[in-house]
Amino acid sequence: MEDVLRPIYQERASSSNTLGILLLEKVDSNNTVTDQFDCILLIIVKEAHESWYVKHYEFDGKKAAMHIVTEELLVEWIETSGYRKVVEWLTRGKIIFDRNEYLAELKSKLRDFPEQTRKLRKAIEFAKLVRSYRECKELFETKHYLDANSLMIRSLHYLARLAVLEKGFHPEIIVWHQVKRIDPEVYKLYHELIESEEPVEKRIKLMMLASDFAIHSRALQGAEHLLEIMNQKEEPWTFGDLKIHPEIKHYTLDLSILLEYLVEREIVETKLLETKGKKVFHRCYLIKQ
């Protein structure tokens, strides 16, 4: 397959803008990692007019997809799990062109999984977990049981990804396969929700109790990225200041509910600052000492 595709990627390889090229071939008929294509050609470039360009090919009854991605976007995907499949492409793919060992070093970093990147990924998943669980709880209390059940499944999925990150691994597409092996307790929750013959109301109620404990016990570790940033200064933070902090931009949509949860857990406390309005205060946040 590499020989057939060589004319397509050879021109890219000769460009000084190209950092590396990977080829990943599908290993079985049901492999979703390659989006059902027979192979993926991943080309990483320094810069481009489009940060992500995709082209599809067909030859000898087979299909191939070429993805041209800028280095900046690729790094963002890796750090935030913005496009989960790309990590598997990078770890499993065969290097067919590598400028100054760019891809070799990137593969090494992925295996090592730097601590700061892992903290950010945990914060993203934990914030999503808190939001999903809270929404599930609200739906349950208003007796929308089927919708609550859907959100409980989503919550457990975020919990699973968090459990994998805690063990120092990148969550894969088949995350429950990973979790079954490295965190049986979290896998048991999912299995009980899916396989239980209890009425849906009772099933969700039991899962909410278990999930509440699982979230509670992970609060400090899950929010570590945010807490370290807040600890950078002694003065209270306004929500606006936190929201525009460049290191928090990847989970700003869930920042508000995450802060509220940390306040309820008494990990973060609020401080009220006077405004021009009578008895109206700015609500600021700082880590509780």
C-alpha positions as CSV (number, residue, x, y, z in Angstrom):
1,M,0.0,0.0,0.0
2,E,2.9,2.3,0.8
3,D,4.2,1.9,-2.8
4,V,0.8,2.8,-4.3
5,L,0.6,6.0,-2.2
6,R,4.2,7.0,-2.6
7,P,3.5,9.4,-5.6
8,I,0.9,11.2,-3.4
9,Y,3.1,11.9,-0.4
10,Q,6.5,12.2,-2.1
11,E,5.9,15.7,-3.2
12,R,5.0,16.6,0.4
13,A,8.1,15.0,1.7
14,S,10.3,17.1,-0.5
15,S,8.8,20.3,1.0
16,S,10.7,22.0,3.9
17,N,7.3,22.8,5.4
18,T,6.7,19.0,6.1
19,L,7.8,17.7,9.5
20,G,6.8,14.1,9.1
21,I,4.6,11.5,7.4
22,L,2.9,8.5,9.0
23,L,1.1,5.6,7.4
24,L,-1.5,3.5,9.4
25,E,-3.1,0.5,7.8
26,K,-6.4,-1.1,8.9
27,V,-5.7,-4.3,10.7
28,D,-9.3,-5.7,10.7
29,S,-12.6,-5.2,9.0
30,N,-14.2,-3.4,12.0
31,N,-11.4,-1.1,12.9
32,T,-13.0,2.3,13.6
33,V,-9.6,3.9,14.3
34,T,-9.1,4.4,10.5
35,D,-12.7,5.5,10.0
36,Q,-13.3,2.3,8.0
37,F,-10.6,3.3,5.5
38,D,-8.0,0.8,4.5
39,C,-5.3,3.2,5.5
40,I,-4.6,6.7,6.9
41,L,-1.8,8.9,5.6
42,L,-1.0,11.6,8.2
43,I,1.1,14.5,7.1
44,I,2.3,17.0,9.7
45,V,3.3,20.4,8.4
46,K,4.7,23.6,10.1
47,E,2.0,25.8,8.7
48,A,-0.8,25.8,6.1
49,H,-3.7,27.9,4.8
50,E,-6.1,25.2,6.3
51,S,-5.0,23.8,9.7
52,W,-6.6,20.5,8.8
53,Y,-7.0,19.3,5.2
54,V,-8.5,15.9,4.2
55,K,-8.6,14.1,0.9
56,H,-10.0,10.7,0.1
57,Y,-8.6,8.2,-2.5
58,E,-9.6,4.9,-4.0
59,F,-7.4,2.3,-5.7
60,D,-7.7,-1.5,-6.4
61,G,-11.0,-1.6,-4.4
62,K,-9.4,0.0,-1.4
63,K,-9.9,3.4,0.3
64,A,-7.3,5.8,1.7
65,A,-7.6,9.1,3.6
66,M,-4.9,11.7,3.6
67,H,-4.9,14.1,6.6
68,I,-2.6,17.2,6.4
69,V,-2.4,18.8,9.8
70,T,-0.5,21.8,11.1
71,E,1.9,21.2,14.1
72,E,-0.1,23.7,16.2
73,L,-3.4,21.9,15.7
74,L,-1.8,18.5,16.2
75,V,-0.3,19.6,19.6
76,E,-3.7,20.9,20.6
77,W,-5.4,17.6,19.7
78,I,-2.9,15.7,21.8
79,E,-3.1,17.9,24.8
80,T,-6.9,18.2,24.9
81,S,-8.0,15.0,23.3
82,G,-9.7,17.2,20.7
83,Y,-9.4,14.4,18.1
84,R,-8.9,11.2,20.0
85,K,-8.0,9.0,17.0
86,V,-4.9,11.0,16.2
87,V,-3.0,9.7,19.3
88,E,-3.6,6.1,18.1
89,W,-2.5,7.1,14.6
90,L,0.7,8.5,16.0
91,T,1.5,5.6,18.3
92,R,0.5,2.8,15.9
93,G,1.5,4.4,12.6
94,K,4.6,3.6,10.6
95,I,7.0,6.6,10.0
96,I,7.7,6.9,6.3
97,F,9.3,10.3,6.4
98,D,10.8,12.1,9.4
99,R,12.5,15.5,9.3
100,N,15.1,15.9,12.0
101,E,13.5,13.0,14.0
102,Y,10.4,15.1,14.7
103,L,8.0,12.1,14.7
104,A,10.4,9.8,16.5
105,E,10.6,12.4,19.4
106,L,6.8,12.9,19.3
107,K,6.2,9.2,19.6
108,S,8.6,9.1,22.6
109,K,6.7,12.0,24.3
110,L,3.4,10.2,23.8
111,R,4.8,7.1,25.5
112,D,6.2,9.2,28.4
113,F,2.9,11.3,28.6
114,P,4.3,14.5,30.3
115,E,2.8,15.2,33.7
116,Q,1.5,18.7,32.9
117,T,-0.3,17.5,29.8
118,R,-1.8,14.7,31.9
119,K,-3.0,17.2,34.5
120,L,-4.7,19.3,31.8
121,R,-6.4,16.2,30.2
122,K,-7.6,15.2,33.7
123,A,-9.0,18.7,34.3
124,I,-10.9,18.6,31.0
125,E,-12.4,15.2,31.7
126,F,-13.2,15.9,35.3
127,A,-15.0,19.2,34.4
128,K,-17.1,17.3,31.9
129,L,-17.8,14.6,34.4
130,V,-19.1,17.1,37.0
131,R,-21.3,18.8,34.5
132,S,-22.7,15.6,33.1
133,Y,-23.4,14.1,36.5
134,R,-25.1,17.3,37.7
135,E,-27.3,17.4,34.7
136,C,-28.1,13.7,35.2
137,K,-29.1,14.4,38.8
138,E,-31.4,17.3,37.8
139,L,-33.2,15.1,35.2
140,F,-33.6,12.3,37.7
141,E,-35.1,14.6,40.3
142,T,-37.6,15.9,37.7
143,K,-38.4,12.2,36.8
144,H,-37.0,12.3,33.3
145,Y,-35.5,8.9,33.8
146,L,-34.6,7.9,30.2
147,D,-32.7,11.2,29.7
148,A,-31.1,10.8,33.0
149,N,-30.0,7.3,32.0
150,S,-28.3,8.6,28.9
151,L,-26.4,11.2,30.9
152,M,-25.4,8.6,33.4
153,I,-23.8,6.6,30.6
154,R,-22.0,9.7,29.4
155,S,-20.9,10.5,33.0
156,L,-19.4,7.0,33.3
157,H,-17.6,7.4,30.0
158,Y,-15.9,10.6,31.4
159,L,-15.1,8.7,34.6
160,A,-13.6,5.9,32.6
161,R,-11.4,8.3,30.6
162,L,-10.3,9.9,33.8
163,A,-9.4,6.6,35.4
164,V,-7.2,5.8,32.4
165,L,-5.5,9.1,32.6
166,E,-4.9,8.6,36.3
167,K,-2.9,5.4,35.5
168,G,-0.7,7.4,33.1
169,F,-2.2,6.2,29.8
170,H,-3.9,7.9,26.9
171,P,-7.6,6.9,26.7
172,E,-8.2,5.0,23.5
173,I,-11.3,4.8,21.3
174,I,-12.1,1.5,23.0
175,V,-11.8,3.0,26.4
176,W,-13.9,0.3,28.3
177,H,-11.5,-2.4,27.1
178,Q,-8.7,-0.3,28.8
179,V,-10.7,0.3,32.0
180,K,-11.7,-3.3,32.4
181,R,-8.0,-4.1,32.6
182,I,-6.7,-1.2,34.7
183,D,-9.6,-0.1,36.9
184,P,-12.1,-2.9,37.5
185,E,-14.2,-0.9,40.0
186,V,-15.1,1.8,37.4
187,Y,-15.7,-0.9,34.8
188,K,-18.1,-2.6,37.3
189,L,-20.2,0.5,37.6
190,Y,-20.6,0.6,33.8
191,H,-21.4,-3.1,33.5
192,E,-24.0,-2.9,36.3
193,L,-25.7,0.1,34.7
194,I,-25.9,-1.6,31.3
195,E,-26.6,-5.2,32.3
196,S,-28.9,-4.6,35.4
197,E,-32.4,-5.9,35.1
198,E,-33.6,-3.4,37.8
199,P,-36.1,-0.7,36.8
200,V,-34.4,2.2,35.2
201,E,-35.3,4.5,38.1
202,K,-33.7,2.3,40.7
203,R,-30.7,1.6,38.4
204,I,-29.9,5.3,38.0
205,K,-30.4,6.0,41.7
206,L,-27.8,3.3,42.6
207,M,-25.4,4.6,40.0
208,M,-25.8,8.2,41.2
209,L,-24.7,7.1,44.7
210,A,-21.7,5.3,43.4
211,S,-20.8,8.1,41.0
212,D,-21.1,10.7,43.7
213,F,-18.4,8.9,45.7
214,A,-16.2,8.4,42.6
215,I,-16.3,12.1,41.8
216,H,-15.8,13.1,45.4
217,S,-12.7,11.0,45.8
218,R,-11.2,12.4,42.6
219,A,-11.8,16.1,43.2
220,L,-8.4,17.2,44.2
221,Q,-6.6,15.2,41.5
222,G,-9.1,16.0,38.8
223,A,-9.0,19.8,39.6
224,E,-5.2,19.9,40.2
225,H,-4.5,21.8,37.0
226,L,-7.0,24.5,37.9
227,L,-5.9,24.7,41.5
228,E,-2.2,25.1,40.6
229,I,-3.1,28.0,38.4
230,M,-5.2,29.6,41.1
231,N,-2.3,29.1,43.5
232,Q,0.0,31.3,41.3
233,K,-1.2,34.4,43.1
234,E,-2.5,35.1,46.7
235,E,-5.3,37.5,45.6
236,P,-8.7,36.2,44.8
237,W,-9.6,35.4,41.2
238,T,-12.6,36.8,39.4
239,F,-14.3,34.3,37.1
240,G,-13.4,36.6,34.1
241,D,-9.7,36.4,34.9
242,L,-9.8,32.6,35.2
243,K,-11.8,32.3,32.0
244,I,-9.3,34.2,29.9
245,H,-6.3,32.4,31.4
246,P,-4.5,30.8,28.4
247,E,-4.0,27.4,30.2
248,I,-7.7,27.1,31.1
249,K,-9.1,27.9,27.6
250,H,-9.6,24.2,26.9
251,Y,-12.3,23.8,29.6
252,T,-13.7,27.2,29.9
253,L,-17.2,26.0,28.9
254,D,-17.3,23.8,32.1
255,L,-15.3,26.1,34.3
256,S,-18.3,27.7,36.1
257,I,-19.8,24.4,37.2
258,L,-16.4,23.1,38.1
259,L,-15.8,26.1,40.4
260,E,-19.2,25.7,42.0
261,Y,-18.4,22.0,42.7
262,L,-15.1,22.9,44.3
263,V,-16.8,25.6,46.4
264,E,-19.4,23.0,47.7
265,R,-16.5,20.6,48.5
266,E,-14.8,23.5,50.4
267,I,-11.7,23.1,48.3
268,V,-12.2,26.6,46.9
269,E,-13.9,29.5,48.8
270,T,-15.5,32.7,47.7
271,K,-14.7,36.2,48.6
272,L,-17.1,39.1,48.0
273,L,-15.8,42.4,46.8
274,E,-17.8,45.6,46.8
275,T,-19.2,47.1,43.6
276,K,-20.9,50.5,42.9
277,G,-24.2,48.8,43.4
278,K,-25.7,48.8,46.8
279,K,-25.5,45.3,48.4
280,V,-24.2,43.9,45.1
281,F,-20.8,42.2,45.2
282,H,-18.2,40.8,42.9
283,R,-17.9,37.0,43.6
284,C,-14.2,36.0,43.6
285,Y,-12.5,32.7,44.2
286,L,-9.4,31.5,46.0
287,I,-8.1,28.2,47.3
288,K,-9.3,27.5,50.9
289,Q,-6.4,27.4,53.3
